[in-house]
Amino acid sequence: MNSEFDDFEQELDDLEQELDAFEDEFEDMEPELNYTADEVHQIEFTQVATRTAILLKDDMFALLCLKTADQGGAICRVDPREINPAVQLYDDAEKALDWYTKSLQTSKKNGWRIVYDGLPLEG
């Protein structure tokens, strides 16, 4: 009869074997990655655009922000019902803008009112 400890040890051994196999695969792929941290800092974004929407529903405010550049885009949503903001990254700036527009339309259908949509506010 196996004890729970024996089962645990077997599961641990199985996990260690899986980890070893993963590390071996990663080491085989590592030369293909071919970039260093220095190269990441050399990326220069041009044509950067930012847009922010402030939404209101009952006593709640929400933010929907869009940032695009020549190499992609990102949408950030701050919803008062969520603990953390949500960020979605896109490889294509047009796709990010499309999803931003769809998100605003969906929010309006769900009872949110857009009180501001434009450049980020300062001050």
N, C-alpha and C positions, 0 to 999 in steps of 0.2 A: 504494500500500500504506500503510495507516494504522499509525502507531506506537502503542505503548502509551500514550505521552504524549497523543496526539491523542484516544484513547478516554477517557483520564482527564479531559481538559479538557471533553469533551462530557458526561460523567457529572456533572462538577462544575457545568457550566452548567445541566443538567437539574435538579439538586438546588437550585440557587439560584432557578430559576423556581418550583419547588414551594414553597420557603420563602416567596418573595414572595407567591404565591397564598394560602398559609396565613395570612401576616400580614395580607393584605387581608381575608380572611374573619374573622379574629379582631377586627380593627378594626371591622368591621360589627357583630359580636356584642357588643363591649365595652359599649355603652350598655345592653344588656339585662341585663348582670350586676348593675348597680345596687347594689353594696354597697362599703363601704370597710373598711379594716382596723380602724377604730374600732368599726364595727358588730359585727365578729366577736368582739371582746372584751366586748361587752355581753350576750352570750348567758349566761343564768343557768340552770344545771342544778339541778333539784330532784329529790327522791326518788332520790338517788344510793345505790346498793347495790353492795357489793363482796363477792366470794366467791373463795376460793382453794382449789385442790386440790393436794395433794402426792402424787405417784405414785411407786411404787417397782417396779423390775424388775431382778432380778439385783443388780448393784452400781451401778445408775443411778437417779438421782432426776430427776423431771420436774415441772414446774409447769403448771397450767392455771388461768388467772385470768379472772374475769368482772367487768366493771364495767358497770352499767346506770344509766340516768337517765331522766327523763321524755321526753327527745328522742333516745333510742337506746341503743346499747350497744357493747361491745367485748370480744373474747376475745383473750387473749394466751397463747401456748403456748411454754414454754421446754423444749426437747427436747435432752438432752445429745448427741445424735447430729447436731444441726444447729449451724452456726456462730452464727447469729443467732436471736433470738426471732421468732416469727411473730405478727402482729396482724391480726385481721379485724374490721372495723367494720360495724355494723348500724344501719339507720334505726329499727328497732323493738326495744324492750327485750325483748319476749316472744320474738321470733325469736332474739335473742342467747342468751337462757336456754335455748330449745329446742336450739340448736346446742351449747351448753355441756354439756347433759345427754347429747346424742347422742355428743359427743366422749368423755365419761367412760365411757359404755357401750362404745364402740368400743375404748377403751384397755383396759378390763377384759377384753374378748374377746381382745385381743392380748397378754394376759399381764401387764399392769400391775396392781398392787395399789394401791388408794386408801388411803393412811395418814392423810390429813387432808382434810376438806372442810368449810370454814366461813369465818368471818371471817378477814381477813389476820392473821397472827401479828405481834406487836410484842415487841421486847425480846430 
